[in-house]
């Protein structure tokens, strides 16, 4: 129990270390009840900073996969208005992809709408990390949101065809629907 308490207090420092991120995930996996809730909440409170770290992003992804409603709501609130920024970074782009796969539909929609509102949407398509986020958005959207996304991508088909980062978006069968 003292270990779980310390892990919650120092989760930012622990989560941003090579072996610490694994230790933190193990603490979450082994803890129960109040200790687990406290640890998950502490990580969620520090989610924005952890998401951008080489090791911390794995801890945030782990917490997202737990599907704890309060933790994911806290993360969604912290990330709101920053998804484009997070999508263009090596480590946090993986976190945004995880959000698109796991978050509730309303939160996924907010992410996609934010991506679509990018002043130069084609920059996301051509970006070495953000293009993975756009691809995840394509895979995890449906209905009018999916249509809006494909309509935003279509004018850039020639760019997609020639860019080394856009092959998966270009070849995605969903775009052709």
Contact map, one row per residue, 1 for C-alpha under 8 A:
111110000000000000000000000000000010000000000000000000000000000000000000000000000000000000000000000000000000000000000000000000000000000000000000000000000000000000000000000000000
111111000000000000000000000000000000000000000000000000000000000000000000000000000000000000000000000000000000000000000000000000000000000000000000000000000000000000000000000000000
111111100000000000000000000000000000000000000000000000000000000000000000000000000000000000000000000000000000000000000000000000000000000000000000000000000000000000000000000000000
111111110000000000000000001000100011001000000000000000000000000000000000000000000000000000000000000000000000000000000000000000000000000000000000000000000000000000000000000000000
111111111000000000000000000000000010011000000000000000000000000000000000000000000000000000000000000000000000000000000000000000000000000000000000000000000000000000000000000000000
011111111110000000000000000000000000000000000000000000000000000000000000000000000000000000000000000000000000000000000000000000000000000000000000000000000000000000000000000000000
001111111110010000000001001000000000001000000000000000000000000000000000000000000000000000000000000000000000000000000000000000000000000000000000000000000000000000000000000000000
000111111110000000000000000000000000011101100000000000000000000000000000000000000000000000000000000000000000000000000000000000000000000000000000000000000000000000000000000000000
000011111110000000000000000000000000000001000000000000000000000000000000000000000000000000000000000000000000000000000000000000000000000000000000000000000000000000000000000000000
000001111111110000000000000000000000000000000000000000000000000000000000000000000000000000000000000000000000000000000000000000000000000000000000000000000000000000000000000000000
000001111111111000000001000000000000001001100000000000000000000000000000000000000000000000000000000000000000000000000000000000000000000000000000000000000000000000000000000000000
000000000111111100000000000000000000000000100100010000010000000000000000000000000000000000000000000000000000000000000000000000000000000000000000000000000000000000000000000000000
000000000111111110000000000000000000000000000000000000000000000000000000000000000000000000000000000000000000000000000000000000000000000000000000000000000000000000000000000000000
000000100111111110011011000000000000000000000000000000000000000000000000000000000000000000000000000000000000000000000000000000000000000000000000000000000000000000000000000000000
000000000011111111011101000000000000000000000000010000110010000000000000000000000000000000000000000000000000000000000000000000000000000000000000000000000000000000000000000000000
000000000001111111011000000000000000000000000000010011110000000000000000000000000000000000000000000000000000000000000000000000000000000000000000000000000000000000000000000000000
000000000000111111111000000000000000000000000000000000110000000000000000000000000000000000000000000000000000000000000000000000000000000000000000000000000000000000000000000000000
000000000000001111111100000000000000000000000000000000100000000000000000000000000000000000000000000000000000000000000000000000000000000000000000000000000000000000000000000000000
000000000000000011111110000000000000000000000000000000000000000000000000000000000000000000000000000000000000000000000000000000000000000000000000000000000000000000000000000000000
000000000000011111111111000000000000000000000000000000000000000000000000000000000000000000000000000000000000000000000000000000000000000000000000000000000000000000000000000000000
000000000000011111111111100000000000000000000000000000110110000000000000000000000000000000000000000000000000000000000000000000000000000000000000000000000000000000000000000000000
000000000000001001111111110000000000000000000000000000000010000000000000000000000000000000000000000000000000000000000000000000000000000000000000000000000000000000000000000000000
000000000000010000111111111000000000000000000000000000000000000000000000000000000000000000000000000000000000000000000000000000000000000000000000000000000000000000000000000000000
000000100010011000011111111100000000000000000000000000000010000000000000000000000000000000000000000000000000000000000000000000000000000000000000000000000000000000000000000000000
000000000000000000001111111110000000000000000000000000000010010000000000000000000000000000000000000000000000000000000000000000000000000000000000000000000000000000000000000000000
000000000000000000000111111111000000000000000000000000000000000000000000000000000000000000000000000000000000000000000000000000000000000000000000000000000000000000000000000000000
000100100000000000000011111111100000000000000000000000000000000000000000000000000000000000000000000000000000000000000000000000000000000000000000000000000000000000000000000000000
000000000000000000000001111111110001001100000000000000000000000000000000000000000000000000000000000000000000000000000000000000000000000000000000000000000000000000000000000000000
000000000000000000000000111111100000000000000000000000000000000000000000000000000000000000000000000000000000000000000000000000000000000000000000000000000000000000000000000000000
000000000000000000000000011111110000000000000000000000000000000000000000000000000000000000000000000000000000000000000000000000000000000000000000000000000000000000000000000000000
000100000000000000000000001111111011000000000000000000000000000000000000000000000000000000000000000000000000000000000000000000000000000000000000000000000000000000000000000000000
000000000000000000000000000101111111100000000000000000000000000000000000000000000000000000000000000000000000000000000000000000000000000000000000000000000000000000000000000000000
000000000000000000000000000000111111100000000000000000000000000000000000000000000000000000000000000000000000000000000000000000000000000000000000000000000000000000000000000000000
000000000000000000000000000000011111110000000000000000000000000000000000000000000000000000000000000000000000000000000000000000000000000000000000000000000000000000000000000000000
100110000000000000000000000000111111111000000000000000000000000000000000000000000000000000000000000000000000000000000000000000000000000000000000000000000000000000000000000000000
000100000000000000000000000100111111111100000000000000000000000000000000000000000000000000000000000000000000000000000000000000000000000000000000000000000000000000000000000000000
000000000000000000000000000000011111111110000000000000000000000000000000000000000000000000000000000000000000000000000000000000000000000000000000000000000000000000000000000000000
000010010000000000000000000000000111111111000000000000000000000000000000000000000000000000000000000000000000000000000000000000000000000000000000000000000000000000000000000000000
000110110010000000000000000100000011111111100000000000000000000000000000000000000000000000000000000000000000000000000000000000000000000000000000000000000000000000000000000000000
000000010000000000000000000100000001111111110000000000000000001000000010000000000000000000000000000000000000000000000000000000000000000000000000000000000000000000000000000000000
000000000000000000000000000000000000111111111000000000000000000000000110000000000000000000000000000000000000000000000000000000000000000000000000000000000000000000000000000000000
000000011010000000000000000000000000011111111100000000000000000000000000000000000000000000000000000000000000000000000000000000000000000000000000000000000000000000000000000000000
000000010011000000000000000000000000001111111110000000000011001000000000000000000000000000000000000000000000000000000000000000000000000000000000000000000000000000000000000000000
000000000000000000000000000000000000000111111110000000000001001000000011011000000000000000000000000000000000000000000000000000000000000000000000000000000000000000000000000000000
000000000000000000000000000000000000000011111111000000000000000000000000011000000000000000000000000000000000000000000000000000000000000000000000000000000000000000000000000000000
000000000001000000000000000000000000000001111111110000000000000000000000000000000000000000000000000000000000000000000000000000000000000000000000000000000000000000000000000000000
000000000000000000000000000000000000000000111111111000000001000000000000001001000000000000000000000000000000000000000000000000000000000000000000000000000000000000000000000000000
000000000000000000000000000000000000000000001111111100000000000000000000001001100000000000000000000000000000000000000000000000000000000000000000000000000000000000000000000000000
000000000000000000000000000000000000000000000111111110010000000000000000000000000000000000000000000000000000000000000000000000000000000000000000000000000000000000000000000000000
000000000001001100000000000000000000000000000111111110111011000000000000000000000000000000000000000000000000000000000000000000000000000000000000000000000000000000000000000000000
000000000000000000000000000000000000000000000011111110011101000000000000000000000000000000110010000000000000000000000000000000000000000000000000000000000000000000000000000000000
000000000000000000000000000000000000000000000001111111011000000000000000000000000000010011110000000000000000000000000000000000000000000000000000000000000000000000000000000000000
000000000000000100000000000000000000000000000000111111111000000000000000000000000000000000110000000000000000000000000000000000000000000000000000000000000000000000000000000000000
000000000000000100000000000000000000000000000000000111111100000000000000000000000000000000100000000000000000000000000000000000000000000000000000000000000000000000000000000000000
000000000000001111001000000000000000000000000000010011111110000000000000000000000000000000000000000000000000000000000000000000000000000000000000000000000000000000000000000000000
000000000001001110001000000000000000000000000000111111111111000000000000000000000000000000000000000000000000000000000000000000000000000000000000000000000000000000000000000000000
000000000000000000000000000000000000000000000000011111111111100000000000000000000000000000110110000000000000000000000000000000000000000000000000000000000000000000000000000000000
000000000000000000001000000000000000000000000000001001111111110000000000000000000000000000000010000000000000000000000000000000000000000000000000000000000000000000000000000000000
000000000000001000001101100000000000000000100000010000111111111000000000000000000000000000000000000000000000000000000000000000000000000000000000000000000000000000000000000000000
000000000000000000000000000000000000000000110010011000011111111100000000000000000000000000000010000000000000000000000000000000000000000000000000000000000000000000000000000000000
000000000000000000000000000000000000000000000000000000001111111110000000000000000000000000000010010000000000000000000000000000000000000000000000000000000000000000000000000000000
000000000000000000000000100000000000000000000000000000000111111111000000000000000000000000000000000000000000000000000000000000000000000000000000000000000000000000000000000000000
000000000000000000000000000000000000000100110000000000000011111111110011000000000000000000000000000000000000000000000000000000000000000000000000000000000000000000000000000000000
000000000000000000000000000000000000000000000000000000000001111111110011000000000000000000000000011001100000000000000000000000000000000000000000000000000000000000000000000000000
000000000000000000000000000000000000000000000000000000000000111111100000000000000000000000000000010001000000000000000000000000000000000000000000000000000000000000000000000000000
000000000000000000000000000000000000000000000000000000000000011111110000000000000000000000000000000000000000000000000000000000000000000000000000000000000000000000000000000000000
000000000000000000000000000000000000000000000000000000000000001111111011000000000000000000000000000001100000000000000000000000000000000000000000000000000000000000000000000000000
000000000000000000000000000000000000000000000000000000000000001101111111000000000000000000000000000000000000000000000000000000000000000000000000000000000000000000000000000000000
000000000000000000000000000000000000000000000000000000000000000000111111100000000000000000000000000000000000000000000000000000000000000000000000000000000000000000000000000000000
000000000000000000000000000000000000000010000000000000000000000000011111110000000000000000000000000000000000000000000000000000000000000000000000000000000000000000000000000000000
000000000000000000000000000000000000000110010000000000000000001100111111111000000000000000000000000000000000000000000000000000000000000000000000000000000000000000000000000000000
000000000000000000000000000000000000000000010000000000000000001100111111111100000000000000000000000000100000000000000000000000000000000000000000000000000000000000000000000000000
000000000000000000000000000000000000000000000000000000000000000000001111111110000000000000000000000000000000000000000000000000000000000000000000000000000000000000000000000000000
000000000000000000000000000000000000000000011000000000000000000000000111111111000000000000000000000000000000000000000000000000000000000000000000000000000000000000000000000000000
000000000000000000000000000000000000000000011011000000000000000000000011111111100000000000000000000000000000000000000000000000000000000000000000000000000000000000000000000000000
000000000000000000000000000000000000000000000000000000000000000000000001111111110000000000000000000000000010000000000000000000000000000000000000000000000000000000000000000000000
000000000000000000000000000000000000000000000000000000000000000000000000111111110000000000000000000000000000000000000000000000000000000000000000000000000000000000000000000000000
000000000000000000000000000000000000000000000011000000000000000000000000011111110000000000000000000000000000000000000000000000000000000000000000000000000000000000000000000000000
000000000000000000000000000000000000000000000001000000000000000000000000001111111110000000000000000000000000000000000000000000000000000000000000000000000000000000000000000000000
000000000000000000000000000000000000000000000000000000000000000000000000000111111110000000000000000000000000011000000000000000000000000000000000000000000000000000000000000000000
000000000000000000000000000000000000000000000000000000000000000000000000000000111111000000000000000000000000000001000000000000000000000000000000000000000000000000000000000000000
000000000000000000000000000000000000000000000000000000000000000000000000000000111111110000000000000000000000000000000000000000000000000000000000000000000000000000000000000000000
000000000000000000000000000000000000000000000000000000000000000000000000000000111111111000000001000000000000001001100000000000000000000000000000000000000000000000000000000000000
000000000000000000000000000000000000000000000000000000000000000000000000000000001111111100000000000000000000000001100100000000000100000000000000000000000000000000000000000000000
000000000000000000000000000000000000000000000000000000000000000000000000000000000111111110000000000000000000000000000000000000000000000000000000000000000000000000000000000000000
000000000000000000000000000000000000000000000000000100000000000000000000000000000111111110011001000000000000000000000000000000000000000000000000000000000000000000000000000000000
000000000000000000000000000000000000000000000000000000000000000000000000000000000011111111011101000000000000000000000000000000001100100000000000000000000000000000000000000000000
000000000000000000000000000000000000000000000000000000000000000000000000000000000001111111011000000000000000000000000000000100111100000000000000000000000000000000000000000000000
000000000000000000000000000000000000000000000000000100000000000000000000000000000000111111111000000000000000000000000000000000001100000000000000000000000000000000000000000000000
000000000000000000000000000000000000000000000000000100000000000000000000000000000000001111111100000000000000000000000000000000001000000000000000000000000000000000000000000000000
000000000000000000000000000000000000000000000000001111001000000000000000000000000000000011111110000000000000000000000000000000000000000000000000000000000000000000000000000000000
000000000000000000000000000000000000000000000000001110001000000000000000000000000000011111111111000000000000000000000000000000000000000000000000000000000000000000000000000000000
000000000000000000000000000000000000000000000000000000000000000000000000000000000000011111111111100000000000000000000000000000001101100000000000000000000000000000000000000000000
000000000000000000000000000000000000000000000000000000001000000000000000000000000000001001111111110000000000000000000000000000000000100000000000000000000000000000000000000000000
000000000000000000000000000000000000000000000000001000001101100000000000000000000000000000111111111000000000000000000000000000000000000000000000000000000000000000000000000000000
000000000000000000000000000000000000000000000000000000000000000000000000000000000010011000011111111100000000000000000000000000000000100000000000000000000000000000000000000000000
000000000000000000000000000000000000000000000000000000000000000000000000000000000000000000001111111110000000000000000000000000000001100110000000000000000000000000000000000000000
000000000000000000000000000000000000000000000000000000000000100110000000000000000000000000000111111111100000000000000000000000000000000000000000000000000000000000000000000000000
000000000000000000000000000000000000000000000000000000000000000100000000000000000000000000000011111111100001000000000000000000000000000000000000000000000000000000000000000000000
000000000000000000000000000000000000000000000000000000000000000000000000000000000000000000000001111111100001001000000000000000000000000110010000000000000000000000000000000000000
000000000000000000000000000000000000000000000000000000000000000000000000000000000000000000000000111111100000000000000000000000000000000100010000000000000000000000000000000000000
000000000000000000000000000000000000000000000000000000000000000110100000000000000000000000000000011111110000000000000000000000000000000000000000000000000000000000000000000000000
000000000000000000000000000000000000000000000000000000000000000100100001000000000000000000000000011111111011000000000000000000000000000000000000000000000000000000000000000000000
000000000000000000000000000000000000000000000000000000000000000000000000000000000000000000000000000001111111000000000000000000000000000000000000000000000000000000000000000000000
000000000000000000000000000000000000000000000000000000000000000000000000000000000000000000000000000000111111100000000000000000000000000000000000000000000000000000000000000000000
000000000000000000000000000000000000000000000000000000000000000000000000000000000000000000000000000000011111110000000000000000000000000000000000000000000000000000000000000000000
000000000000000000000000000000000000000000000000000000000000000000000000000100000000000000000000000000111111111000000000000000000000000000000000000000000000000000000000000000000
000000000000000000000000000000000000000000000000000000000000000000000000000000000000000000000000001100111111111100000000000000000000000000001000000000000000000000000000000000000
000000000000000000000000000000000000000000000000000000000000000000000000000000000000000000000000000000001111111110000000000000000000000000001000100000000000000000000000000000000
000000000000000000000000000000000000000000000000000000000000000000000000000000010000000000000000000000000111111111000000000000000000000000000000000000000000000000000000000000000
000000000000000000000000000000000000000000000000000000000000000000000000000000010010000000000000000100000011111111100000000000000000000000000000000000000000000000000000000000000
000000000000000000000000000000000000000000000000000000000000000000000000000000000000000000000000000000000001111111110000000000000000000010000000100010000000000000000000000000000
000000000000000000000000000000000000000000000000000000000000000000000000000000000000000000000000000000000000111111111000000000000000000000000000100000000000000000000000000000000
000000000000000000000000000000000000000000000000000000000000000000000000000000001011000000000000000000000000011111111100000000000000000000000000000000000000000000000000000000000
000000000000000000000000000000000000000000000000000000000000000000000000000000000011000000000000000000000000001111111100100000000000010000000000000000000000000000000000000000000
000000000000000000000000000000000000000000000000000000000000000000000000000000000000000000000000000000000000000111111100100000000000000000000000000010010000000000000000000000000
000000000000000000000000000000000000000000000000000000000000000000000000000000000000000000000000000000000000000011111110100000000000000000000000000000000000000000000000000000000
000000000000000000000000000000000000000000000000000000000000000000000000000000000001000000000000000000000000000001111111100000000000000000000000000000000000000000000000000000000
000000000000000000000000000000000000000000000000000000000000000000000000000000000000000000000000000000000000000000001111100000000000000000000000000000000000000000000000000000000
000000000000000000000000000000000000000000000000000000000000000000000000000000000000000000000000000000000000000000000111111100000000000000000000000000000000000000000000000000000
000000000000000000000000000000000000000000000000000000000000000000000000000000000000000000000000000000000000000000111111111110000000000000000000000000010000000000000000000000000
000000000000000000000000000000000000000000000000000000000000000000000000000000000000000000000000000000000000000000000001111111000000000000000000000000001001000000000000000000000
000000000000000000000000000000000000000000000000000000000000000000000000000000000000000000000000000000000000000000000001111111100000000000000000000000000000000000000000000000000
000000000000000000000000000000000000000000000000000000000000000000000000000000000000000100000000000000000000000000000001111111100110010000000000000000000000000000000000000000000
000000000000000000000000000000000000000000000000000000000000000000000000000000000000000000000000000000000000000000000000111111100110010000000000000000001000000100001100000000000
000000000000000000000000000000000000000000000000000000000000000000000000000000000000000000000000000000000000000000000000011111110110000000000000000000000000001100101100000000000
000000000000000000000000000000000000000000000000000000000000000000000000000000000000000100000000000000000000000000000000001111111110000000000000000000000000000000001000000000000
000000000000000000000000000000000000000000000000000000000000000000000000000000000000000100000000000000000000000000000000000001111111000000000000000000000000000000001000000000000
000000000000000000000000000000000000000000000000000000000000000000000000000000000000001111001000000000000000000000000000000000111111100000000000000000000000000000000000000000000
000000000000000000000000000000000000000000000000000000000000000000000000000000000001001110001000000000000000000000000000000111111111110000000000000000000000000000000000000000000
000000000000000000000000000000000000000000000000000000000000000000000000000000000000000000000000000000000000000000000000000111111111111000000000000000000000000000001100100000000
000000000000000000000000000000000000000000000000000000000000000000000000000000000000000000001000100000000000000000000000000000011111111100000000000000000000000000000000000000000
000000000000000000000000000000000000000000000000000000000000000000000000000000000000001000001101100000000000000000000000000000001111111110000000000000000000000000000000000000000
000000000000000000000000000000000000000000000000000000000000000000000000000000000000000000000000000000000000000000100000000110000111111111000000000000000000000000000000100000000
000000000000000000000000000000000000000000000000000000000000000000000000000000000000000000000000000000000000000000000000000000000011111111100000000000000000000000000001100000000
000000000000000000000000000000000000000000000000000000000000000000000000000000000000000000000000100110000000000000000000000000000001111111110000000000000000000000000000000000000
000000000000000000000000000000000000000000000000000000000000000000000000000000000000000000000000100100000000000100000000000000000000111111111000000000000000000000000000000000000
000000000000000000000000000000000000000000000000000000000000000000000000000000000000000000000000000000000000000000000000000000000000011111111000010011000000000000000000000001000
000000000000000000000000000000000000000000000000000000000000000000000000000000000000000000000000000000000000000000000000000000000000001111111000000000000000000000000000000001000
000000000000000000000000000000000000000000000000000000000000000000000000000000000000000000000000000110000000000000000000000000000000000111111100000000000000000000000000000000000
000000000000000000000000000000000000000000000000000000000000000000000000000000000000000000000000000000000001100000000000000000000000000011111110110000000000000000000000000000000
000000000000000000000000000000000000000000000000000000000000000000000000000000000000000000000000000000000000000000000000000000000000000000011111111000000000000000000000000000000
000000000000000000000000000000000000000000000000000000000000000000000000000000000000000000000000000000000000000000000000000000000000000000001111111000000000000000000000000000000
000000000000000000000000000000000000000000000000000000000000000000000000000000000000000000000000000000000000000000000000000000000000000000000111111100000000000000000000000000000
000000000000000000000000000000000000000000000000000000000000000000000000000000000000000000000000000000000000100110000000000000000000000000001111111110000000000000000000000000000
000000000000000000000000000000000000000000000000000000000000000000000000000000000000000000000000000000000000000000000000000000000000000001001111111111000000000000000000000000000
000000000000000000000000000000000000000000000000000000000000000000000000000000000000000000000000000000000000000000000000000000000000000000000111111111100000000000000000000000000
000000000000000000000000000000000000000000000000000000000000000000000000000000000000000000000000000000000000000000000000000000000000000000000001111111110000000000000000000000000
000000000000000000000000000000000000000000000000000000000000000000000000000000000000000000000000000000000000000100010000000000000000000001000000111111111000000000000000000000000
000000000000000000000000000000000000000000000000000000000000000000000000000000000000000000000000000000000000000000000000000000000000000001000000011111111100000000000000000000100
000000000000000000000000000000000000000000000000000000000000000000000000000000000000000000000000000000000000000000000000000000000000000000000000001111111110000000000000000000000
000000000000000000000000000000000000000000000000000000000000000000000000000000000000000000000000000000000000000000010000100000000000000000000000000111111110000000000000000000000
000000000000000000000000000000000000000000000000000000000000000000000000000000000000000000000000000000000000000000000000010010000000000000000000000011111111100000000000000000000
000000000000000000000000000000000000000000000000000000000000000000000000000000000000000000000000000000000000000000000000000000000000000000000000000001111111100000000000000000100
000000000000000000000000000000000000000000000000000000000000000000000000000000000000000000000000000000000000000000000000000000000000000000000000000000111111110000000000000000000
000000000000000000000000000000000000000000000000000000000000000000000000000000000000000000000000000000000000000000000000010000000000000000000000000000001111111100000000000000000
000000000000000000000000000000000000000000000000000000000000000000000000000000000000000000000000000000000000000000000000000000000000000000000000000000001111111110000000010000000
000000000000000000000000000000000000000000000000000000000000000000000000000000000000000000000000000000000000000000000000000000000000000000000000000000000011111111000000000000000
000000000000000000000000000000000000000000000000000000000000000000000000000000000000000000000000000000000000000000000000000001000000000000000000000000000001111111100000000000000
000000000000000000000000000000000000000000000000000000000000000000000000000000000000000000000000000000000000000000000000000011000000000000000000000000000001111111101110110000000
000000000000000000000000000000000000000000000000000000000000000000000000000000000000000000000000000000000000000000000000000000000000000000000000000000000000111111100110010000000
000000000000000000000000000000000000000000000000000000000000000000000000000000000000000000000000000000000000000000000000000000000000000000000000000000000000011111110100000000000
000000000000000000000000000000000000000000000000000000000000000000000000000000000000000000000000000000000000000000000000000001000000000000000000000000000000001111111110000000000
000000000000000000000000000000000000000000000000000000000000000000000000000000000000000000000000000000000000000000000000000000000000000000000000000000000000000001111110000000000
000000000000000000000000000000000000000000000000000000000000000000000000000000000000000000000000000000000000000000000000000011110010000000000000000000000000000100111111000000000
000000000000000000000000000000000000000000000000000000000000000000000000000000000000000000000000000000000000000000000000000011000010000000000000000000000000000111111111110000000
000000000000000000000000000000000000000000000000000000000000000000000000000000000000000000000000000000000000000000000000000000000000000000000000000000000000000110111111111000000
000000000000000000000000000000000000000000000000000000000000000000000000000000000000000000000000000000000000000000000000000000000000001000000000000000000000000000001111111100000
000000000000000000000000000000000000000000000000000000000000000000000000000000000000000000000000000000000000000000000000000000000010011000000000000000000000000100000111111100100
000000000000000000000000000000000000000000000000000000000000000000000000000000000000000000000000000000000000000000000000000000000000000000000000000000000000100110000111111100100
000000000000000000000000000000000000000000000000000000000000000000000000000000000000000000000000000000000000000000000000000000000000000000000000000000000000000000000011111110100
000000000000000000000000000000000000000000000000000000000000000000000000000000000000000000000000000000000000000000000000000000000000000000000000000000000000000000000001111111110
000000000000000000000000000000000000000000000000000000000000000000000000000000000000000000000000000000000000000000000000000000000000000000000000000000000000000000000000001111111
000000000000000000000000000000000000000000000000000000000000000000000000000000000000000000000000000000000000000000000000000000000000000001100000000000000000000000000000000111111
000000000000000000000000000000000000000000000000000000000000000000000000000000000000000000000000000000000000000000000000000000000000000000000000000001000100000000000000111111111
000000000000000000000000000000000000000000000000000000000000000000000000000000000000000000000000000000000000000000000000000000000000000000000000000000000000000000000000000111111
000000000000000000000000000000000000000000000000000000000000000000000000000000000000000000000000000000000000000000000000000000000000000000000000000000000000000000000000000011111
